[in-house]
């Protein structure tokens, strides 16, 4: 059994010639699988492979993937060139702003410091990618494995918490099942009191209609179905937690069913102590669902 969280981190580093690189993967909760990439210039063509590999390894989560590329110190530092078209546009805009009195004349170092004005004439990324493509992708797969391990470690902690929540839900369900307010004698006593009130409120009530109303009251107060469903939901949740596959969506749906039954139990309750059990049940269900949001 391997429950996985959607929270995790992995880092894989490689040093060597002609260059080294570092993969970093971070994942957090998400409704689906969303991959956000940060690749250095010249490595954009890796995107399709990265998304394909990630989709094969991960089920859900918002995953940030970054690749840092480091040049070997022995490699000659490339030259640079000025993006003259961009610089011309910037100067034209600057002249207009200065003439309108909306800006001070720009300095040369200020213009050259703007992003994109100076471009590194670097053919190395393409060369490094060509020479190290297989190694880079292999390292990414290694990072995916490490990320899954990280998520599984977090998942084991979540599993312990979820089992505690399920135990509490089961305990409260059993308390409601055994509560004296659900006994035949208690129900008969409450119905007798209600019938007496009805008779006292109006004379000459039809006895047949009175029995029908009493039966309807008894039916509405019966929480047998809610208790049976809660018991069945606990068993279903335990079975899902035992599966070695992504179960977060199904557990989230199941937690909504838990909440529905707890709400109905509170609505039908005709005893203060039984209502208190129902409120505790709602709290435990909310705590269960809160943790479920972290599961892949």
Buried (B, 14 or more C-beta within 10 A) or exposed (E): EEBBBBBBBBEBEBEEEEBBBBBBBBBBBBEEBEBEBEBBEBBEEBEEBBBEBBEEBBBBBBBBBBBEBBBEEEEEEEEEEEBEEBBEEBEEEBEEBEEEEEEEEBEEEEBEEEEEBBEEEBEBBEBBBEEBBEEBBEBBBBBBEBBBBBBBEBBEEBBEBBEBBBEBBBBBBBBBBEBEBBEEEBBEEBBEEBBEEBEEEEEEEEEEEEEEBBEEBBEEBEBEEBBEBBBEBBEBBBEBBEEEEBBBBBBBEBBEBBBBBBBBBBEBBBBEEBBBBBBBBBEBBBBBBEBBEBBB
